[in-house]
Amino acid sequence: MVARTLGDDGGERPGRRDHSGSADEGTVEHDLHGPRGRLMETLRERGITDLAVLRAVDLTPRHAFVPSAIQHRAYEDAALPIGSGQTISQPSVHARYLSELRLTGHERVLEIGTGSGYQTVLLSHLAAQVFSIERVRELLDRARDAIRRVGARNISLLLGDGTFGWREYAPYDAILVSAGAQDVPRPLFEQLAEGGRILIPLGTRDDQILTVATRRGDTLVRRDITPVRFVPLLGTYGWGE
Ligand code: SAH
């Protein structure tokens, strides 16, 4: 596995970064606030009430994370293709997903499946440090560029099989798995802090139940949330390729 971080700042400095005032970095301006405002309304209508999550959505320019040909659709509450056969989820799905973690801003979080990097940046507004692993180099490279452009600094990225986790920075207060598995990969369980939560779609290759599990000693206390369809988690402790 090759460690690929965002440079000197990547992951070393805890602390949230509010990039609404990121004129110093900002090649991505807060110029689509109109459509983003409408997205916020849609999320509220769809029952998202978690203010920290709504704020994270408001601070994150989704258009920076989708291919230019579909940027005009970036603020629809719709899943969109991001290339390499992968999709970026609907914002309301991200929002619901993130609300389940009940982050307070102090956590160290591991994300498996960086994809476009959009959710990674949402997380960066909700936690102290975000570690994210992606197995497709092309996606990770694009995500790294987009993350740089929006100016998020408390994020470290790794190219590799996320089913092994990222032992170096464990334990994690929360782990988010953005792809579906049959069961919680053993290394991810081991890298979860006592009382920490893992959010993971569990089921078959095609259909899963979004599950949140809390570590209590050597066991995971599980709760089912909702039926979902995620792409398969591929790898040593996931599905075969
Ligand atoms: N949350 C992302 C979308 C993720 S799609 C976003 O906001 O854009 C799921 C991602 O998981 C895909 O990019 C896929 O390549 C990745 N993935 C699947 N199995 C993986 C594994 N074992 N390790 C790391 N990434 C994996």
Residues whose N, C-alpha, C, O or C-beta is under 5 A from the ligand:
A	BS01	SAH	Q86 T87 I88 S89 I112 G113 T114 G115 S116 G117 Y118 Q119 I133 E134 R135 V136 G160 D161 G162 T163 S178 A179 P232 L233 L234 G235
